[in-house]
């Protein structure tokens, strides 16, 4: 087996640039259809793009990206991802086949290449398992692209469920079985750094959305105030993330008796945090554009729900590193939920201030707790 890298490299950072545009497009799509059905369709697209990024991160964790063959796989994935980005705004319209076709081509093509490249090696069996599952999910992906929108939502939901079920179940396949949990070592520093890089990319989306929205709306006092509030919330996202689980994830993976389940839990946690940031970006745009306007229920849902979803993902992340969850996480979520009724009567700027205040409270609680006790070492579950 090729020795995996200990640190993420420039090729992977280059690949991550695609996902700046992905997150902006997803926020834009949610903004255009801020309903439950629109939110669900955005979630399906988020899960699809996340799975492309996640499988790529695990591939470069397993194979050395300094090898030319792996670099070709990553750059080919990048090209396919760009096609998905171009098709994403109309994925549930006329460009559904382009989106689904690029998605299937990325996954099937990558695994087919690995199956051929790994002939005679034990890891070929793993790629054969993954290829089989992506071959199965390709059917509802392509069928959905050719179906009407209502059926497309159902078929693509099924396709996403198949893809994620394969990963969770370790790709059980007839005659090949499922991938052993310890089939290959996880390079802890590399995988943790990939998650941190993607999270910083996501925060960059918040900064970009806020800046572009203020630039388009002008420097009125209320809009500028909303922009400052959105920046404060972004800083709190960063602060809450890095303290301390974000810093200790590599050590937690290395210390875990079963690193594979821990790494998967960390992946789910980051997916939840990304979803919260996508929703928060929509809330920031609404608060900056209409700071003193009438607040609709859907606006409150993203302004308060985005931070709540982030805190839920951050709680799962903390559990993965420390096998416990700080009380300020669920308390913050409960406070955000309790703020929903009064914020329906307040302008968006006030709702944004309330959400930022909750995040500040969580960050302060983290700092106070850290100063009162000794430095905590990672103690992953299991």
Helices and strands as residue ranges (DSSP letters): H 10-32, H 36-62, H 68-88, H 96-117, H 123-146, H 149-168, H 188-217, H 221-241, I 242-246, H 247-255, H 259-289, H 297-322, H 327-343, H 348-372
